């Protein structure tokens, strides 16, 4: 069994995230109570800005292990991200180590964070990769959709790579749902159908979150 990232490390990461995100910005968190208090869960987060991951880590009610592209693990960030329980993934290949470690997180009843769009974009869940369906069906974990709104509206004046300091960023958690059809099948067809179900749920959640927040 490949080493499963440290749950204690992820809790340290959550505390750092709390301090940073509430120190730099004004997060408004809606629906965090929807995240199941125990057991495996996948947070499916839209991705339009680099700050989205740290923001969710800081405001989620449970420590989260995010699948993060290997390009982010450079220099001192490598041991830091690994130390706070985050998962390095090579997006250009079938990264069996990352897959095994991510499934290990779910097997131990942890929270796995995934950007299902695979890369930063419009943050509208328009293009989903099949990975999310695979982890949900194989790991038997419900998916909680998470919409981060306001992080990419405008660049900060001091640091262009960040939203403006003290700006409001909304994080809206949706109702957990099962991606599979209950049969436990993991065939290509079953995963394609699960991806379609996931897409509908995530898109509906994002629309609802925008209505809710007025963004």
ABEGO torsion letter per residue (X at the ends): XBBBBBAAAAAAAAAAAAAAAAAABBBBBBGAAABBABEBBBBBBBBABAAAAAAAAAABABBBBBBBBAAABBEAAAAAAAAAGBBBBBAABBBAAAAAAAAAAAAAGBBBBBBAAGBBBAGAGABBBAAAAAAAAAAGBBBBBBBBBGAAABBBAABAABBBBGBBBBBBBBBBBBABAGAGBABAAAAAAAAAAAAAAAAAAAAAAAAAAGX
